[in-house]
Amino acid sequence: MIVVNAKAKTTSENILNLKNVIFDLEQETLKEKGCLDYAFSADINNPNVMRITELWEDLQSLKDHLETEHVAVFREEMSKNPIDVEAHFYESEEIPYPG
């Protein structure tokens, strides 16, 4: 499984401007082959930060996702509403709850 853990920093205004395109991106991505989970969320302690979490069955599924039309639309909108994104990519396997 591939895990993407990202943090996007921008202004509250830019986040609001991107809200609809983010909604569309999430909905279309969740339909993709190999997508296990995909979500943007607001940082409760900082309104200028979004968290992005993605789970993919394999690396090829993630690579295919990056070539989709909805990702291209999102990138275009990001160019109009600049975001500083720090993303980390991990290969992992699920384990039982350790508690």
Backbone as ProteinMPNN parsed JSONL, in Angstrom:
{"seq_chain_A": "MIVVNAKAKTTSENILNLKNVIFDLEQETLKEKGCLDYAFSADINNPNVMRITELWEDLQSLKDHLETEHVAVFREEMSKNPIDVEAHFYESEEIPYPG", "coords_chain_A": {"N_chain_A": [[0.854, -1.174, 0.0], [0.463, 2.262, -0.731], [1.051, 5.245, 0.958], [0.171, 8.582, 1.219], [1.054, 11.485, 2.78], [0.353, 14.697, 3.282], [0.865, 18.248, 3.664], [-0.667, 21.285, 3.169], [-0.062, 24.642, 2.808], [-1.472, 27.844, 2.818], [-3.434, 30.787, 2.156], [-6.459, 31.558, 3.973], [-8.338, 32.571, 2.238], [-7.472, 31.565, -0.279], [-7.917, 28.851, 0.183], [-10.706, 28.806, 0.407], [-11.312, 29.615, -2.208], [-10.518, 27.366, -3.589], [-12.198, 25.393, -2.768], [-14.437, 24.179, -4.18], [-13.168, 22.937, -6.384], [-11.507, 21.19, -5.021], [-13.424, 19.55, -3.818], [-14.527, 18.327, -6.134], [-12.199, 17.044, -7.064], [-11.691, 15.213, -4.961], [-14.044, 13.598, -5.106], [-13.907, 12.478, -7.709], [-11.424, 11.201, -7.605], [-11.815, 9.231, -5.657], [-13.233, 7.379, -7.108], [-11.394, 6.14, -8.668], [-9.469, 3.382, -9.922], [-7.697, 1.463, -7.631], [-7.607, 3.386, -5.64], [-7.831, 3.71, -2.247], [-8.434, 5.46, -0.192], [-8.98, 8.973, 0.05], [-8.548, 12.21, 0.97], [-9.035, 15.616, 1.844], [-8.49, 17.764, 4.584], [-9.251, 20.201, 7.107], [-6.893, 21.884, 9.128], [-7.372, 21.94, 12.449], [-6.22, 23.708, 14.23], [-5.057, 25.668, 12.714], [-6.163, 27.748, 10.361], [-5.048, 28.197, 7.89], [-3.971, 25.948, 6.883], [-4.182, 22.855, 5.212], [-4.694, 19.362, 5.4], [-3.721, 16.496, 3.64], [-4.58, 13.273, 2.901], [-3.839, 10.204, 1.498], [-4.513, 6.926, 0.337], [-3.333, 4.252, -1.466], [-3.601, 1.334, -3.484], [-1.314, 0.493, -4.844], [1.825, 1.618, -6.281], [1.599, 2.158, -9.021], [-1.107, 2.792, -9.317], [-1.212, 5.27, -8.0], [0.522, 6.737, -9.671], [-0.981, 6.674, -12.05], [-3.189, 8.149, -11.223], [-2.069, 10.72, -10.987], [-1.985, 11.509, -13.588], [-4.529, 12.119, -14.417], [-7.449, 13.926, -15.637], [-8.843, 15.394, -13.66], [-6.872, 15.915, -11.772], [-5.216, 17.544, -13.295], [-6.913, 19.769, -13.648], [-7.111, 20.601, -10.983], [-4.417, 21.295, -10.488], [-4.178, 23.465, -12.252], [-5.964, 25.301, -11.078], [-4.652, 25.604, -8.653], [-2.459, 27.054, -9.48], [-3.515, 29.543, -9.747], [-4.199, 30.139, -7.188], [-1.982, 30.127, -5.09], [-0.321, 27.509, -3.333], [1.648, 26.141, -0.798], [2.964, 23.094, -0.763], [3.867, 20.319, 1.136], [4.788, 17.128, 0.764], [4.801, 13.673, 1.614], [5.715, 10.359, 0.826], [4.971, 6.982, 1.269], [5.672, 3.497, 1.429], [3.774, 0.928, 2.692], [2.367, -1.416, 5.072], [-0.722, -2.525, 6.391], [-1.324, -2.845, 9.856], [-2.561, -4.561, 12.787], [-4.469, -2.818, 15.335], [-2.377, -1.538, 17.797], [-2.913, -1.334, 20.502]], "CA_chain_A": [[0.0, 0.0, 0.0], [1.161, 3.543, -0.761], [0.429, 6.261, 1.806], [0.617, 9.954, 0.981], [0.743, 12.374, 3.894], [0.77, 16.013, 2.807], [0.386, 19.446, 4.339], [-0.739, 22.393, 2.227], [-0.167, 25.934, 3.492], [-1.872, 28.958, 1.973], [-4.315, 31.7, 2.894], [-7.853, 31.117, 4.111], [-9.017, 32.972, 1.002], [-7.135, 30.593, -1.313], [-8.599, 27.6, 0.515], [-12.105, 28.988, 0.002], [-11.346, 29.65, -3.671], [-10.262, 26.012, -4.097], [-13.112, 24.44, -2.14], [-15.214, 23.41, -5.156], [-12.287, 22.072, -7.171], [-11.075, 20.123, -4.114], [-14.553, 18.621, -3.715], [-14.558, 17.545, -7.37], [-11.004, 16.195, -7.074], [-11.921, 14.097, -4.03], [-15.095, 12.704, -5.605], [-13.417, 11.742, -8.878], [-10.307, 10.348, -7.205], [-12.349, 8.07, -4.934], [-13.745, 6.436, -8.105], [-10.277, 5.581, -9.426], [-8.953, 2.049, -9.611], [-6.553, 1.477, -6.737], [-7.731, 4.375, -4.57], [-8.456, 3.174, -1.035], [-8.949, 6.614, 0.544], [-8.434, 10.228, -0.457], [-9.283, 13.246, 1.685], [-8.479, 16.875, 2.329], [-9.127, 18.167, 5.836], [-8.757, 21.46, 7.667], [-6.142, 21.796, 10.379], [-8.237, 22.571, 13.453], [-5.488, 24.75, 14.942], [-4.509, 26.659, 11.799], [-7.065, 27.829, 9.204], [-4.276, 28.344, 6.66], [-3.344, 24.655, 6.58], [-4.997, 21.683, 4.896], [-3.997, 18.075, 5.433], [-4.161, 15.613, 2.566], [-4.238, 11.882, 3.169], [-4.188, 9.325, 0.389], [-4.12, 5.523, 0.43], [-3.376, 3.633, -2.787], [-3.254, -0.09, -3.494], [0.053, 0.305, -5.334], [2.457, 2.817, -6.838], [1.07, 2.432, -10.356], [-2.389, 3.482, -9.149], [-0.904, 6.669, -7.696], [1.059, 7.348, -10.895], [-2.101, 6.861, -12.969], [-3.975, 9.257, -10.664], [-1.399, 11.989, -11.268], [-2.166, 11.808, -15.011], [-5.948, 12.29, -14.715], [-7.946, 15.265, -15.955], [-9.204, 16.137, -12.451], [-5.629, 16.413, -11.171], [-4.791, 18.666, -14.14], [-7.777, 20.902, -13.299], [-6.691, 21.052, -9.649], [-3.127, 21.983, -10.635], [-4.452, 24.752, -12.896], [-6.552, 26.183, -10.071], [-3.596, 25.909, -7.671], [-1.577, 28.095, -10.025], [-4.215, 30.818, -9.521], [-4.326, 30.271, -5.731], [-0.766, 29.412, -4.7], [-0.278, 26.683, -2.137], [2.932, 25.515, -0.502], [2.65, 21.716, -0.387], [4.939, 19.42, 1.581], [4.192, 15.794, 0.68], [5.662, 12.525, 1.901], [5.171, 9.15, 0.221], [5.455, 5.817, 2.001], [5.176, 2.167, 1.126], [3.48, 0.391, 4.025], [1.367, -2.478, 5.182], [-1.592, -2.292, 7.52], [-1.133, -3.73, 11.012], [-3.675, -4.438, 13.737], [-4.37, -1.807, 16.383], [-1.362, -2.021, 18.731], [-3.284, -1.131, 21.9]], "C_chain_A": [[0.896, 1.233, 0.0], [0.36, 4.548, 0.065], [1.04, 7.606, 1.436], [0.123, 10.788, 2.15], [1.262, 13.751, 3.506], [0.151, 17.117, 3.644], [0.455, 20.585, 3.33], [-0.966, 23.686, 2.997], [-0.509, 27.01, 2.469], [-2.708, 29.92, 2.802], [-5.712, 31.097, 3.003], [-8.632, 31.434, 2.846], [-8.732, 31.969, -0.12], [-7.836, 29.261, -1.068], [-10.06, 27.69, 0.096], [-12.246, 28.988, -1.519], [-11.21, 28.247, -4.273], [-11.291, 24.982, -3.63], [-13.865, 23.572, -3.156], [-14.342, 22.467, -5.971], [-11.74, 20.93, -6.31], [-12.186, 19.087, -3.954], [-14.602, 17.721, -4.947], [-13.387, 16.574, -7.446], [-11.198, 14.985, -6.168], [-12.918, 13.096, -4.606], [-14.607, 11.872, -6.788], [-12.29, 10.78, -8.513], [-10.806, 9.095, -6.501], [-12.932, 7.012, -5.872], [-12.627, 5.678, -8.832], [-9.894, 4.182, -8.955], [-7.725, 2.2, -8.711], [-6.614, 2.493, -5.616], [-8.484, 3.756, -3.399], [-9.059, 4.283, -0.176], [-8.255, 7.854, 0.01], [-9.219, 11.354, 0.194], [-8.411, 14.456, 1.985], [-9.192, 17.175, 3.644], [-8.475, 19.455, 6.325], [-7.985, 21.179, 8.948], [-6.923, 22.592, 11.426], [-7.546, 23.726, 14.184], [-4.921, 25.836, 14.04], [-5.365, 26.708, 10.53], [-6.35, 27.998, 7.869], [-3.592, 27.047, 6.244], [-4.416, 23.609, 6.288], [-4.111, 20.458, 4.994], [-4.575, 17.216, 4.311], [-3.652, 14.211, 2.891], [-4.722, 11.037, 2.003], [-3.702, 7.916, 0.702], [-4.357, 4.887, -0.937], [-2.977, 2.167, -2.691], [-1.802, -0.31, -3.881], [0.552, 1.595, -5.979], [1.893, 3.157, -8.21], [-0.275, 3.156, -10.278], [-2.177, 4.958, -8.846], [-0.375, 7.383, -8.936], [-0.059, 7.619, -11.898], [-2.971, 8.04, -12.519], [-3.376, 10.605, -11.051], [-1.533, 12.415, -12.728], [-3.626, 12.075, -15.382], [-6.306, 13.744, -14.989], [-8.266, 16.053, -14.687], [-7.975, 16.625, -11.69], [-5.117, 17.604, -11.981], [-5.612, 19.918, -13.828], [-7.361, 21.473, -11.944], [-5.365, 21.827, -9.737], [-3.303, 23.372, -11.26], [-5.014, 25.752, -11.889], [-5.536, 26.547, -8.985], [-2.673, 27.011, -8.184], [-2.194, 29.488, -9.851], [-4.33, 31.145, -8.031], [-3.154, 29.524, -5.096], [-0.845, 28.725, -3.333], [1.133, 26.126, -2.004], [2.643, 24.116, 0.024], [3.923, 20.97, -0.018], [4.319, 18.031, 1.634], [5.242, 14.725, 0.934], [4.946, 11.277, 1.422], [5.816, 7.938, 0.889], [4.877, 4.536, 1.412], [4.962, 1.493, 2.477], [2.552, -0.804, 3.927], [0.556, -2.203, 6.441], [-1.295, -3.307, 8.62], [-2.335, -3.585, 11.935], [-3.409, -3.314, 14.744], [-3.421, -2.312, 17.47], [-1.744, -1.906, 20.203], [-3.994, -2.307, 22.42]], "O_chain_A": [[1.947, 1.253, 0.641], [-0.852, 4.684, -0.107], [2.259, 7.751, 1.35], [-1.066, 10.798, 2.469], [2.472, 13.955, 3.41], [-0.913, 16.961, 4.242], [1.494, 20.823, 2.714], [-1.936, 23.814, 3.744], [0.087, 27.077, 1.394], [-2.682, 29.862, 4.031], [-6.091, 30.231, 2.214], [-9.489, 30.656, 2.429], [-9.65, 31.566, -0.834], [-8.298, 28.618, -2.01], [-10.594, 26.756, -0.502], [-13.199, 28.421, -2.054], [-11.736, 27.983, -5.354], [-11.252, 23.827, -4.054], [-13.921, 22.353, -2.999], [-14.728, 21.326, -6.223], [-11.532, 19.825, -6.81], [-11.921, 17.885, -3.953], [-14.707, 16.501, -4.825], [-13.554, 15.42, -7.843], [-10.902, 13.858, -6.564], [-12.67, 11.891, -4.598], [-14.876, 10.672, -6.849], [-12.212, 9.674, -9.049], [-10.273, 8.008, -6.726], [-13.106, 5.862, -5.467], [-12.886, 4.695, -9.526], [-9.981, 3.849, -7.773], [-6.823, 2.983, -9.01], [-5.765, 2.477, -4.725], [-9.63, 3.33, -3.54], [-10.073, 4.074, 0.49], [-7.105, 7.805, -0.425], [-10.43, 11.453, -0.002], [-7.234, 14.342, 2.327], [-10.375, 16.868, 3.793], [-7.324, 19.757, 6.009], [-8.382, 20.334, 9.751], [-7.102, 23.801, 11.279], [-8.215, 24.622, 14.7], [-4.364, 26.818, 14.529], [-5.294, 25.795, 9.708], [-6.991, 27.945, 6.819], [-2.737, 27.046, 5.359], [-5.41, 23.49, 7.005], [-2.916, 20.517, 4.701], [-5.782, 17.22, 4.073], [-2.462, 13.998, 3.123], [-5.872, 11.144, 1.576], [-2.621, 7.73, 1.26], [-5.453, 4.977, -1.492], [-2.107, 1.808, -1.898], [-1.13, -1.181, -3.33], [-0.212, 2.537, -6.19], [1.726, 4.334, -8.529], [-0.549, 4.04, -11.091], [-2.889, 5.808, -9.381], [-0.779, 8.511, -9.222], [-0.084, 8.677, -12.528], [-3.43, 8.829, -13.344], [-4.108, 11.53, -11.404], [-1.227, 13.557, -13.069], [-3.929, 12.242, -16.563], [-5.573, 14.664, -14.626], [-7.996, 17.253, -14.628], [-8.041, 17.659, -11.024], [-4.631, 18.576, -11.402], [-5.057, 21.015, -13.751], [-7.271, 22.69, -11.78], [-5.219, 22.887, -9.128], [-2.656, 24.333, -10.845], [-4.592, 26.908, -11.85], [-5.554, 27.66, -8.46], [-2.166, 27.812, -7.399], [-1.478, 30.489, -9.813], [-4.535, 32.301, -7.661], [-3.323, 28.403, -4.616], [-1.348, 29.268, -2.349], [1.735, 25.692, -2.986], [2.131, 23.964, 1.133], [4.912, 20.984, -0.75], [3.431, 17.775, 2.447], [6.399, 14.847, 0.532], [3.733, 11.141, 1.583], [7.034, 7.874, 1.054], [3.734, 4.506, 0.957], [5.863, 1.485, 3.316], [2.034, -1.146, 2.864], [1.086, -1.707, 7.435], [-1.047, -4.482, 8.346], [-3.051, -2.586, 11.867], [-2.264, -2.918, 14.965], [-3.631, -3.397, 18.013], [-0.981, -2.334, 21.069], [-4.389, -2.324, 23.585]]}, "name": "protein", "num_of_chains": 1, "seq": "MIVVNAKAKTTSENILNLKNVIFDLEQETLKEKGCLDYAFSADINNPNVMRITELWEDLQSLKDHLETEHVAVFREEMSKNPIDVEAHFYESEEIPYPG"}
